Amino acid sequence: MIIDALEDLVRDKAFEEGMPGLRLAFTPTPVGGKTAAELADYIAGKDPVTNEPLMQEIVGHLTRPLSAEERRTGTVVRERRPLIGPDTAENLQRYFDDRFWSDQLPIVMPTEERVAEMLARTSRPREEVIGRMRVTGTREAWEYTVETVAINAVMAGAKPEYFPAILALAATQTNARSSSTSSMTAMAVFNGPIVDELQMNSGTGALGLYNNAGALIGRAWGFLSSNATGGSVPGHTYMGVQGNPMGNVPAVFAENVAGLPQGWQPLHVQKGFAPGDSVVSAFGGCQSQVTMMVLKDENWEWALDNALAAGTPNRTSRLLLIDPAVTPPFLRFGFDTKEKLIDWVRNNVTVPKQHYWVDQEVINYKLGPARAGREPYATWLGLPDEAPIPFLENVEVVVVGGSGNLRWSANECGYNRSVKVDDWR
Amino acid sequence: MPSMQNQADRQPLWKRAAMAKGKRRAPLASLALLLGLPFAVTPGAADERHSASADGERSTVLNPTGTPPAIERRPLAERPASLDGKTVYLVDVTFNGGDLLLREMQEWFAAHMPGVKTEYRAKQGAYFADDPALWAEIKAAGGLMIMAIGH
């Protein structure tokens, strides 16, 4: 039994699980936030999808003998047609737009010739499987190859010389078009010689569309994320309630290593790579960005806590994007390495227990594990009301920005994986 | 007129499957399914709705989508002829008010079908996590299950 707004989603899921005829019943939308009396009306009322009395329908679902279709077993193989057309560019664009294979903006048509030009920039065979993606963690995993990535890179308008970087990003298996109702998106940070090779931006406007490599690698990543899983169809394979403007073209930028203060290592070195390696690091779960000015000696602890505790405490990730101009105060506060700052954030950004367990997203995702005895949630459930809960786990620091003012920001992005670019040449 | 295949790959997965049923009626495909052999549900073909204009240059392009996994069909559980004397487990996945909804359903059964015993259970773990202990409990009791996914 599920709300009617999610009919297509639940039928898709039942189909993926091999039970396309799973017996379903629907309530009006929403259930959350309704009073007991309102929910009693739901129970006594009709299924809004079938218009049948809800409980009689459910009793029928539980007692009606199975049909031959419902007893069926076997393997369903869904084949994909490798070629589209021939047709005009205008009609092909509409064909891609209708299926949400594009971003509804003009694309470069992925002809065999253009895709071959992209594939020539890697030694990897076109049929090699790079990875799998899901629209969310609960949906089926679709597989994509070097060729799939090349097709999407062409569509984005990427230059062939960007292809190894795009392949490395694809190999992180990070979905930049997650179907989470929370409208999350993704970011990627490049380090090492690839930054100069592709002339990527780490300064003014680094997270925006002001750099050719960043913009087109990001657009290719967005296309791949949609299309590796069959296309982001709103209401079906894209469920973001409001969408996220940061996800239209995921931010792809370079760390400003020239602006790193002494003692702060580049991100890829933190992740175990050599300083001379070219590496892309992918972050997922990005939702909103808080921007602040420089921290002051008088109240930096309060200001840092206040900025980073914003939003639902179910979100356990933060990516601190620190402009070189605002690093001196961080050093003054004792953060002479990124790791010390990360530890401080993990231990000192808190929410009172009494508010933690009231948050609906925390209830949805953490209450079950807490009741099942999973730590630290089980312990947090038993704390006194005023007890501070340090809810952040996945915290990273990247130095980026052009120092045009004393600003820095933080996002709810969570680090996922880093991959060497040279492995994909 | 667009073909069934053309319409199908604009649809969500479950509707694509329903629309592909026509193809599966082919005797060989149906037999393959009954025997548990793979068969193809082919998505998409040339889109007649957007047929080429007379003066436009026509080209063929590559499909940008990934490859979906094969699906193993699973039969539904056998049903009893009646719920009299049966235990129905009302399973809450702890998502947005599902517990309150199931409590109301429990009251409905008590008022309208007193011969049915109901047991409310909150599934362990997050809403997407497996709970084999609960499934074993329901099976051992010869019970039935209504799962409520609130939202």
Interface residues (C-beta under 8 A of the other chain):
Chain A: M1 I2 I3 A5 L6 D8 V10 R11 D12 A14 F15 E16 E17 G18 M19 P20 G21 L22 R23 T27 T29 P30 V31 G32 G33 K34 A36 L39 A40 Y42 I43 A44 M55 I58 V59 L62 T63 R64 P65 L66 E70 R71 R72 T73 G74 T75 V76 V77 R78 E79 R80 R81 P82 L83 I84 G85 P86 D87 T88 A89 E90 N91 L92 R94 Y95 F96 D98 R99 W101 M109 P110 T111 E112 V115 M133 G137 T138 E140 A141 W142 E143 Y144 T145 E147 T148 I151 N152 M155 F223 N227 A228 T229 G230 G231 V233 G235 H236 T237 Q360 I363 N364 Y365 K366 L367 G368 P369 R371 A372 R374
Chain B: D9 R10 P12 L13 W14 K15 A17 A18 A32 L33 L34 L35 G36 L37 P38 F39 A40 V41 T42 P43 G44 A45 A46 D47 H50 S51 A52 S53 G56 E57 R58 S59 T60 V61 L62 N63 P64 T65 G66 T67 P68 P69 A70 I71 E72 R73 R74 P75 L76 E78 R79 P80 A81 S82 L83 V88 V93 T94 F95 N96 G97 G98 L100 L101 R103 E104 M105 E107 W108 H112 M113 A122 K123 Q124 G125 A126 Y127 F128 A129 L144 I146 M147 A148 I149 G150 H151
